[in-house]
Amino acid sequence: MPRPPRPRRPRADRTERPARRSREPRPPATDGPLLDLEVERIAHGGVAVAHHEGRVVFVADAIPGERVRARVTDASKDRFWRADTIEVLDASPDRREHVWAEASVARAPEDRAGGAEFGHILMERQRALKADVLREGLARFAGLDRAVAVEPVDAELAPGVDAGFGTGWRTRVRLHVDDEGRIGPFAARSHRVVPVDSLPLAVGELQERAPLGDRLPGSRFVDLVAPSAGDAEMIVDAPAGGEGAVVREIVEGRTFQLDRGGFWQVHRGAAATLSRAVRDAVDGDRFDPRAANLDLYGGVGLLAAAVADRFGETVRITSVEADERATDHASANLADHVGARAETGRVDRWLAELEASADRALQARLRAATVVLDPPRSGAGREVVERLAALRPAQLVYVACDPIALARDLGTFREHGYELEELRAFDLFPNTHHVEAVARLGAIV
C-alpha cells in the first residue's frame, strides 16, 4: 500500500509546502580505490554483497555470482564500504542490457539515473532475488523458515505493460529540476539531477508527456500522473498532497476518487492485484460480517472495498487513515456499502482508545474481527502490533511494501500469539528491488 521509498499519505495538519531541499548536490566520489570483487548475494535495498580483506563491500549494479571491478565510493565506516560497479569481469547468465540506458554501467556511476537498480537483470532472476531477501528477512527477524515465490502481475490487470522487460508500468513519476533548470531524475543514491532521454518504466502516456530536454529555471520538480480514468497530466511544483485536484482510478469496474497528489499504487495493475490478494487471503470460515472489522492505514478505501465486495454490502468495516482528505475520499468511495465507514486518526492513537474502551460488546466484536493493515514502508511497528494483538482479532491480513519491516512485525506478532498462515509476494515494482507481500496471520488457540 508501492510503494523508491514509497511516499505515504500526508498528515492532515501539513498544509504548507514542504521545505525547499538544498540544491547543493553531493559531490560524486570518483577517486576511490578499484577492487576486483566476487559478488555473493543481494542485500535488502538492492545492493550486492561482496568481501574484500575481511570487510563487507556493498556494491551497486552487480549480480550474485559475478566478478566485477568496482570503485569504492564510501570508506567512512570500519565495518563496510560502498562501491559502484565499473566493469563486469565475469558476467552472470542473468545479466542483460539495462532496460534504461541512462542507468547502465556504461555510464559513469555519478551519472546513472536512479530508480531502476535491477534493470540489468533478467526478470525471472529479479523475482528470485527479491524472494531471497524476503526469505532471509523472515528467518532473521521472525524466526520463520518460509520460502515464497514472487509472482508477476497478471497481464490482464496491466494493459500496456511489457512484462518481459518490466517496463511501461509506472503511472506516477516525479522528476526534479536543478539550479540550471534541467529536468530529470536524481542520480542513484544522490540528490543530483541527471538529464535523461527516456523514461522506460513509465506508462506510454507519461513517456509522451514528460518534458525531457526542456528547461524550467526556478522550478523544483515536475509530477507526471496518468490515472486510469482521464488524461495524463504534468504538474510543476504542486502543493503537498495536491488538495483540490481530484483524479479517478478504476479498479475492476469500481471507481475510486482521490487527490491528484494523494497516495495510490504506482504500477498500472497494482491496485487490482492487491485487492484480489486481500480478498483471497481472508479466511471466509473465520470472517464475521457483523464483527468490528478494520482497515488500518486505509487510504481512500481500496482494501476496505475489496473486503466488502467479497462479503456483501452490509459488512461492517471501519477504515482508519491519518490524512483527513483521504478519509473524505474513502467515505465517498465506500458510500455504496452501508456497513462501511471511514474515520480520521493516527492508527496508534486510534487503537489505544479502542483498547481502553470498557464496552464489552465492542470488545467481543473486535475478537471476532478481521483486520486488514497496509502500513507505510517502515511497517506498523511494535506499539501498533502489540495493541492489535491485545485486541485479539480472529485474523489479520497484512499488506507490506518492505520485506524487513514485515519480518520484524511478524516477529512481534509471534511473540504475542499470532502465527503466519499464508504469504504471497508480488512484483509490483519491476526493475527495482522493491517487492509487495500479503500475509495472513491467525491467533494460536
C-alpha positions as semicolon CSV with decimal commas, in nm:
position;residue;x (nm);y (nm);z (nm)
1;M;0,000;0,000;0,000
2;P;0,437;0,068;-0,396
3;R;0,523;0,176;-0,267
4;P;1,190;0,435;-0,410
5;P;1,091;0,461;-0,053
6;R;0,727;0,496;-0,125
7;P;0,580;0,838;-0,020
8;R;0,294;0,787;0,219
9;R;-0,014;0,999;0,262
10;P;0,048;1,343;0,412
11;R;-0,063;1,417;0,768
12;A;-0,385;1,614;0,790
13;D;-0,212;1,904;0,963
14;R;0,050;1,951;0,691
15;T;-0,093;2,245;0,498
16;E;0,225;2,426;0,400
17;R;0,457;2,349;0,114
18;P;0,747;2,124;0,207
19;A;1,074;2,292;0,292
20;R;1,291;2,363;-0,009
21;R;1,555;2,095;-0,045
22;S;1,911;2,211;-0,062
23;R;2,025;2,235;-0,424
24;E;2,386;2,159;-0,335
25;P;2,447;1,816;-0,498
26;R;2,656;1,558;-0,325
27;P;2,994;1,558;-0,497
28;P;3,042;1,227;-0,677
29;A;3,318;1,005;-0,542
30;T;3,534;0,928;-0,843
31;D;3,876;0,884;-0,686
32;G;3,822;0,581;-0,458
33;P;4,029;0,263;-0,495
34;L;3,935;-0,001;-0,753
35;L;3,860;-0,352;-0,624
36;D;3,800;-0,680;-0,804
37;L;3,513;-0,845;-0,615
38;E;3,335;-1,181;-0,611
39;V;2,967;-1,097;-0,566
40;E;2,790;-1,320;-0,315
41;R;2,428;-1,218;-0,264
42;I;2,176;-0,933;-0,275
43;A;2,110;-0,736;0,042
44;H;1,796;-0,555;0,143
45;G;1,791;-0,231;-0,053
46;G;1,903;-0,383;-0,382
47;V;2,281;-0,364;-0,348
48;A;2,500;-0,671;-0,379
49;V;2,731;-0,803;-0,107
50;A;3,098;-0,891;-0,151
51;H;3,402;-0,910;0,077
52;H;3,747;-0,756;0,050
53;E;4,018;-0,844;0,302
54;G;3,757;-0,939;0,559
55;R;3,546;-0,626;0,513
56;V;3,194;-0,624;0,370
57;V;3,158;-0,424;0,049
58;F;2,812;-0,322;-0,069
59;V;2,839;-0,290;-0,446
60;A;2,576;-0,149;-0,680
61;D;2,485;-0,278;-1,028
62;A;2,614;-0,633;-0,973
63;I;2,453;-0,978;-0,966
64;P;2,536;-1,265;-0,727
65;G;2,785;-1,499;-0,889
66;E;2,957;-1,230;-1,091
67;R;3,312;-1,097;-1,066
68;V;3,320;-0,720;-1,106
69;R;3,562;-0,433;-1,084
70;A;3,419;-0,168;-0,854
71;R;3,524;0,174;-0,735
72;V;3,490;0,245;-0,363
73;T;3,266;0,548;-0,309
74;D;3,239;0,544;0,070
75;A;3,509;0,409;0,302
76;S;3,400;0,607;0,607
77;K;3,277;0,303;0,804
78;D;3,505;0,050;0,967
79;R;3,272;-0,247;0,914
80;F;3,176;-0,193;0,550
81;W;3,246;0,007;0,238
82;R;3,023;0,107;-0,051
83;A;3,121;0,076;-0,416
84;D;2,989;0,108;-0,771
85;T;3,047;-0,145;-1,046
86;I;3,276;-0,002;-1,313
87;E;3,335;-0,314;-1,521
88;V;3,184;-0,663;-1,530
89;L;3,472;-0,913;-1,547
90;D;3,271;-1,238;-1,538
91;A;2,905;-1,178;-1,616
92;S;2,610;-1,372;-1,481
93;P;2,399;-1,555;-1,741
94;D;2,114;-1,347;-1,597
95;R;2,273;-1,015;-1,697
96;R;2,112;-0,827;-1,986
97;E;2,138;-0,487;-2,146
98;H;1,991;-0,242;-1,898
99;V;1,631;-0,153;-1,981
100;W;1,717;0,212;-1,909
101;A;2,030;0,314;-2,098
102;E;2,079;0,611;-1,867
103;A;2,115;0,374;-1,568
104;S;2,359;0,133;-1,731
105;V;2,712;0,052;-1,616
106;A;2,819;0,201;-1,950
107;R;2,762;0,538;-1,783
108;A;2,985;0,683;-1,515
109;P;2,832;0,592;-1,175
110;E;2,770;0,954;-1,082
111;D;2,559;0,997;-1,399
112;R;2,348;0,681;-1,369
113;A;1,979;0,751;-1,322
114;G;1,829;0,609;-1,003
115;G;1,512;0,408;-0,966
116;A;1,590;0,103;-1,180
117;E;1,863;-0,072;-0,982
118;F;1,764;-0,421;-1,108
119;G;1,722;-0,318;-1,471
120;H;2,033;-0,512;-1,578
121;I;1,891;-0,844;-1,452
122;L;1,656;-1,082;-1,632
123;M;1,303;-1,067;-1,488
124;E;1,292;-1,423;-1,352
125;R;1,619;-1,371;-1,163
126;Q;1,497;-1,034;-1,031
127;R;1,198;-1,205;-0,872
128;A;1,417;-1,483;-0,734
129;L;1,648;-1,229;-0,569
130;K;1,352;-1,048;-0,413
131;A;1,225;-1,380;-0,282
132;D;1,568;-1,447;-0,129
133;V;1,563;-1,115;0,058
134;L;1,212;-1,187;0,188
135;R;1,306;-1,540;0,296
136;E;1,623;-1,423;0,472
137;G;1,434;-1,145;0,647
138;L;1,170;-1,385;0,777
139;A;1,437;-1,619;0,909
140;R;1,640;-1,344;1,077
141;F;1,369;-1,124;1,225
142;A;1,068;-1,354;1,263
143;G;1,232;-1,692;1,320
144;L;1,041;-1,835;1,024
145;D;1,172;-2,083;0,767
146;R;0,942;-1,984;0,484
147;A;1,012;-1,975;0,112
148;V;0,785;-1,775;-0,115
149;A;0,778;-1,716;-0,489
150;V;0,742;-1,358;-0,610
151;E;0,455;-1,350;-0,858
152;P;0,441;-1,126;-1,164
153;V;0,137;-0,904;-1,215
154;D;-0,138;-1,075;-1,413
155;A;-0,118;-0,938;-1,767
156;E;-0,493;-0,880;-1,785
157;L;-0,467;-0,634;-1,496
158;A;-0,191;-0,426;-1,656
159;P;-0,263;-0,341;-2,020
160;G;0,031;-0,183;-2,196
161;V;0,291;-0,317;-1,956
162;D;0,579;-0,512;-2,109
163;A;0,606;-0,799;-1,861
164;G;0,912;-0,948;-2,032
165;F;1,120;-0,635;-1,981
166;G;0,936;-0,494;-1,678
167;T;0,873;-0,160;-1,847
168;G;0,574;0,068;-1,908
169;W;0,413;0,027;-1,565
170;R;0,466;0,350;-1,364
171;T;0,159;0,576;-1,359
172;R;0,324;0,834;-1,134
173;V;0,670;0,981;-1,188
174;R;0,846;1,269;-1,016
175;L;1,127;1,447;-1,200
176;H;1,348;1,709;-1,037
177;V;1,483;2,043;-1,159
178;D;1,836;2,160;-1,086
179;D;1,966;2,516;-1,047
180;E;2,017;2,547;-1,423
181;G;1,659;2,442;-1,493
182;R;1,749;2,097;-1,627
183;I;1,486;1,828;-1,570
184;G;1,549;1,466;-1,481
185;P;1,556;1,202;-1,209
186;F;1,807;1,202;-0,931
187;A;2,122;1,003;-0,989
188;A;2,130;0,675;-0,798
189;R;2,181;0,728;-0,423
190;S;2,207;1,104;-0,476
191;H;2,014;1,430;-0,490
192;R;2,192;1,529;-0,810
193;V;1,969;1,575;-1,117
194;V;2,077;1,382;-1,427
195;P;1,910;1,470;-1,758
196;V;1,776;1,168;-1,947
197;D;1,628;1,098;-2,290
198;S;1,383;0,827;-2,182
199;L;1,160;0,701;-1,901
200;P;1,110;0,334;-1,988
201;L;0,944;0,238;-1,658
202;A;0,668;0,494;-1,713
203;V;0,343;0,418;-1,893
204;G;0,333;0,532;-2,253
205;E;0,118;0,838;-2,180
206;L;0,380;0,972;-1,940
207;Q;0,668;0,896;-2,172
208;E;0,497;1,116;-2,429
209;R;0,408;1,388;-2,175
210;A;0,745;1,413;-1,998
211;P;0,932;1,741;-2,068
212;L;1,268;1,571;-2,116
213;G;1,520;1,808;-2,267
214;D;1,323;2,117;-2,164
215;R;1,431;2,369;-1,901
216;L;1,230;2,506;-1,611
217;P;1,455;2,758;-1,432
218;G;1,329;2,846;-1,087
219;S;1,117;2,532;-1,051
220;R;1,182;2,243;-0,814
221;F;1,009;1,935;-0,952
222;V;0,766;1,804;-1,211
223;D;0,500;1,544;-1,131
224;L;0,358;1,323;-1,406
225;V;0,030;1,144;-1,333
226;A;-0,164;0,903;-1,555
227;P;-0,486;0,797;-1,379
228;S;-0,680;0,507;-1,526
229;A;-0,980;0,736;-1,579
230;G;-0,881;1,058;-1,753
231;D;-0,588;1,212;-1,935
232;A;-0,226;1,216;-1,826
233;E;-0,116;1,537;-1,655
234;M;0,205;1,725;-1,592
235;I;0,215;1,940;-1,278
236;V;0,501;2,173;-1,188
237;D;0,577;2,240;-0,820
238;A;0,244;2,102;-0,698
239;P;0,148;2,175;-0,334
240;A;0,193;1,888;-0,091
241;G;-0,089;1,638;-0,135
242;G;-0,237;1,815;-0,437
243;E;-0,552;1,906;-0,242
244;G;-0,842;2,021;-0,456
245;A;-0,731;1,842;-0,773
246;V;-0,922;1,514;-0,781
247;V;-0,846;1,218;-1,007
248;R;-1,029;0,890;-1,051
249;E;-0,893;0,538;-1,066
250;I;-1,090;0,237;-1,187
251;V;-1,020;-0,097;-1,022
252;E;-1,207;-0,396;-1,165
253;G;-1,507;-0,182;-1,251
254;R;-1,516;0,017;-0,925
255;T;-1,423;0,388;-0,931
256;F;-1,212;0,547;-0,658
257;Q;-1,161;0,921;-0,622
258;L;-0,851;1,069;-0,459
259;D;-0,641;1,384;-0,458
260;R;-0,409;1,400;-0,753
261;G;-0,111;1,409;-0,517
262;G;-0,253;1,154;-0,273
263;F;-0,118;0,806;-0,230
264;W;-0,205;0,545;-0,491
265;Q;-0,022;0,236;-0,609
266;V;0,207;0,332;-0,899
267;H;0,200;0,010;-1,104
268;R;-0,087;0,007;-1,351
269;G;-0,205;-0,332;-1,223
270;A;-0,109;-0,300;-0,857
271;A;-0,440;-0,184;-0,708
272;A;-0,631;-0,470;-0,868
273;T;-0,357;-0,720;-0,776
274;L;-0,367;-0,622;-0,409
275;S;-0,746;-0,607;-0,399
276;R;-0,765;-0,963;-0,528
277;A;-0,487;-1,082;-0,298
278;V;-0,653;-0,935;0,013
279;R;-0,993;-1,078;-0,081
280;D;-0,835;-1,419;-0,132
281;A;-0,629;-1,401;0,187
282;V;-0,926;-1,356;0,419
283;D;-1,034;-1,691;0,565
284;G;-1,407;-1,698;0,495
285;D;-1,475;-1,951;0,770
286;R;-1,344;-1,703;1,027
287;F;-1,495;-1,390;0,876
288;D;-1,786;-1,240;1,068
289;P;-1,968;-0,966;0,873
290;R;-2,116;-0,830;1,199
291;A;-1,779;-0,804;1,375
292;A;-1,587;-0,478;1,421
293;N;-1,374;-0,539;1,110
294;L;-1,097;-0,288;1,045
295;D;-0,895;-0,150;0,754
296;L;-0,597;0,029;0,911
297;Y;-0,387;0,284;0,720
298;G;-0,686;0,265;0,489
299;G;-0,611;0,550;0,248
300;V;-0,904;0,610;0,016
301;G;-1,072;0,280;0,098
302;L;-0,927;0,043;-0,164
303;L;-0,884;-0,259;0,064
304;A;-1,195;-0,196;0,272
305;A;-1,387;-0,205;-0,055
306;A;-1,214;-0,529;-0,151
307;V;-1,333;-0,697;0,171
308;A;-1,683;-0,555;0,144
309;D;-1,711;-0,657;-0,221
310;R;-1,636;-1,018;-0,128
311;F;-1,864;-1,047;0,172
312;G;-2,152;-0,813;0,082
313;E;-2,257;-0,451;0,113
314;T;-2,381;-0,490;0,471
315;V;-2,039;-0,595;0,603
316;R;-1,927;-0,380;0,896
317;I;-1,582;-0,242;0,835
318;T;-1,412;0,078;0,953
319;S;-1,129;0,235;0,754
320;V;-0,882;0,436;0,964
321;E;-0,647;0,687;0,800
322;A;-0,445;0,983;0,935
323;D;-0,496;1,205;0,631
324;E;-0,830;1,384;0,654
325;R;-0,856;1,437;0,278
326;A;-0,802;1,066;0,211
327;T;-1,067;0,985;0,472
328;D;-1,314;1,215;0,296
329;H;-1,248;1,030;-0,027
330;A;-1,278;0,693;0,146
331;S;-1,623;0,792;0,275
332;A;-1,733;0,868;-0,080
333;N;-1,568;0,559;-0,226
334;L;-1,737;0,332;0,029
335;A;-2,077;0,502;0,017
336;D;-2,249;0,207;-0,154
337;H;-2,153;-0,022;0,138
338;V;-2,399;0,056;0,415
339;G;-2,184;-0,108;0,682
340;A;-1,862;0,071;0,588
341;R;-1,735;0,396;0,737
342;A;-1,413;0,594;0,736
343;E;-1,252;0,769;1,032
344;T;-0,958;1,009;1,052
345;G;-0,696;0,919;1,309
346;R;-0,341;0,805;1,366
347;V;-0,359;0,429;1,388
348;D;-0,156;0,402;1,709
349;R;-0,372;0,655;1,894
350;W;-0,694;0,521;1,749
351;L;-0,609;0,169;1,865
352;A;-0,511;0,296;2,210
353;E;-0,855;0,449;2,252
354;L;-1,017;0,131;2,127
355;E;-0,813;-0,082;2,368
356;A;-0,914;0,141;2,658
357;S;-1,284;0,110;2,580
358;A;-1,492;-0,054;2,853
359;D;-1,764;-0,152;2,603
360;R;-1,782;-0,531;2,640
361;A;-2,000;-0,572;2,331
362;L;-1,741;-0,384;2,126
363;Q;-1,458;-0,593;2,270
364;A;-1,644;-0,910;2,170
365;R;-1,697;-0,779;1,816
366;L;-1,326;-0,697;1,795
367;R;-1,231;-1,053;1,896
368;A;-1,441;-1,178;1,605
369;A;-1,295;-0,921;1,366
370;T;-1,079;-0,941;1,057
371;V;-0,817;-0,665;1,049
372;V;-0,651;-0,552;0,726
373;L;-0,348;-0,327;0,763
374;D;-0,133;-0,161;0,498
375;P;0,128;0,040;0,691
376;P;0,397;0,268;0,544
377;R;0,737;0,137;0,439
378;S;0,864;0,147;0,796
379;G;0,599;-0,107;0,899
380;A;0,334;-0,097;1,169
381;G;0,592;-0,106;1,448
382;R;0,594;-0,270;1,788
383;E;0,341;-0,038;1,955
384;V;0,072;-0,089;1,691
385;V;0,136;-0,463;1,669
386;E;0,110;-0,504;2,045
387;R;-0,212;-0,305;2,062
388;L;-0,361;-0,511;1,782
389;A;-0,258;-0,835;1,949
390;A;-0,415;-0,718;2,276
391;L;-0,750;-0,678;2,097
392;R;-0,725;-1,045;1,986
393;P;-0,892;-1,024;1,643
394;A;-0,972;-1,355;1,473
395;Q;-0,735;-1,290;1,181
396;L;-0,513;-1,022;1,032
397;V;-0,423;-0,955;0,670
398;Y;-0,101;-0,753;0,649
399;V;-0,003;-0,578;0,324
400;A;0,367;-0,486;0,323
401;C;0,594;-0,298;0,084
402;D;0,915;-0,369;0,274
403;P;1,023;-0,728;0,348
404;I;1,233;-0,643;0,655
405;A;0,965;-0,425;0,816
406;L;0,717;-0,707;0,753
407;A;0,952;-0,963;0,908
408;R;1,007;-0,750;1,220
409;D;0,633;-0,704;1,269
410;L;0,567;-1,074;1,213
411;G;0,825;-1,148;1,480
412;T;0,639;-0,922;1,723
413;F;0,305;-1,079;1,633
414;R;0,454;-1,421;1,704
415;E;0,565;-1,303;2,048
416;H;0,202;-1,220;2,119
417;G;0,035;-1,536;1,997
418;Y;-0,019;-1,487;1,623
419;E;0,132;-1,710;1,357
420;L;0,185;-1,663;0,985
421;E;-0,066;-1,880;0,798
422;E;-0,035;-1,765;0,440
423;L;0,210;-1,548;0,246
424;R;0,219;-1,426;-0,112
425;A;0,456;-1,177;-0,276
426;F;0,409;-0,970;-0,590
427;D;0,646;-0,797;-0,829
428;L;0,472;-0,458;-0,832
429;F;0,797;-0,267;-0,893
430;P;0,979;-0,441;-1,182
431;N;1,343;-0,345;-1,238
432;T;1,371;-0,219;-0,879
433;H;1,446;-0,408;-0,557
434;H;1,102;-0,339;-0,412
435;V;0,851;-0,617;-0,350
436;E;0,499;-0,624;-0,207
437;A;0,371;-0,901;0,019
438;V;0,033;-1,003;0,158
439;A;0,034;-1,216;0,475
440;R;-0,248;-1,370;0,678
441;L;-0,199;-1,426;1,048
442;G;-0,419;-1,615;1,292
443;A;-0,428;-1,637;1,668
444;I;-0,285;-1,951;1,825
445;V;-0,568;-2,124;2,005
